[in-house]
Amino acid sequence: MRDEYVVISQADRTALTLDAYLAARHLVVTPWNERQGVLDCELERQGYSRQVAMKNPLDAERALYY
């Protein structure tokens, strides 16, 4: 079994490079307020890291819709 990760963006936006993605500031929503998200673990395994500007437990994502 293999998992794949994708980034979804606007159709008219220029393709996002890995370097640009890693340089962007990210909001990470983690269940149980974990130290890092699943994607961050995978990035670390591959020798990469991204800028986490804010980390919130899973319940915080509801606030984004209000």
C-alpha positions as CSV (number, residue, x, y, z in Angstrom):
1,M,0.0,0.0,0.0
2,R,1.2,3.5,-0.8
3,D,-0.1,6.9,0.2
4,E,0.2,9.9,-2.1
5,Y,0.0,13.5,-1.0
6,V,-1.2,16.3,-3.3
7,V,-1.6,20.1,-3.2
8,I,-4.8,21.6,-4.5
9,S,-4.8,25.1,-5.9
10,Q,-6.6,27.4,-8.2
11,A,-6.7,26.2,-11.8
12,D,-5.3,29.5,-13.2
13,R,-2.4,29.5,-10.7
14,T,1.2,28.7,-11.9
15,A,2.3,25.2,-10.9
16,L,3.8,25.2,-7.4
17,T,7.4,23.9,-7.2
18,L,8.6,21.9,-4.2
19,D,10.9,24.7,-3.2
20,A,8.1,27.3,-3.3
21,Y,5.8,24.9,-1.3
22,L,8.5,24.4,1.3
23,A,9.2,28.1,1.6
24,A,5.5,29.1,2.1
25,R,4.1,29.5,5.5
26,H,1.7,26.7,6.5
27,L,-1.1,26.2,9.0
28,V,-0.9,22.7,10.4
29,V,-4.0,21.1,11.9
30,T,-3.2,18.0,13.9
31,P,-5.5,15.7,15.8
32,W,-4.7,15.4,19.5
33,N,-2.3,18.5,19.3
34,E,0.6,16.3,18.0
35,R,4.1,17.8,17.7
36,Q,3.9,17.7,13.9
37,G,1.5,16.6,11.2
38,V,1.6,13.4,9.1
39,L,2.9,15.4,6.1
40,D,5.7,16.9,8.2
41,C,6.8,13.4,9.3
42,E,6.9,12.3,5.6
43,L,8.8,15.5,4.5
44,E,11.3,14.9,7.3
45,R,11.8,11.3,6.3
46,Q,12.7,12.6,2.8
47,G,15.1,15.2,4.2
48,Y,12.8,18.2,3.8
49,S,11.0,20.6,6.1
50,R,8.4,23.3,5.7
51,Q,7.6,26.6,7.5
52,V,4.9,26.0,10.0
53,A,3.5,29.5,10.8
54,M,0.7,28.1,13.1
55,K,-0.2,24.8,14.6
56,N,-3.7,24.1,16.0
57,P,-5.5,21.0,17.3
58,L,-8.1,19.5,15.0
59,D,-11.0,21.4,16.6
60,A,-9.5,24.7,15.6
61,E,-10.3,24.0,11.9
62,R,-13.9,24.7,12.6
63,A,-13.1,28.3,13.3
64,L,-11.9,28.7,9.7
65,Y,-15.5,28.4,8.5
66,Y,-17.0,31.2,10.7
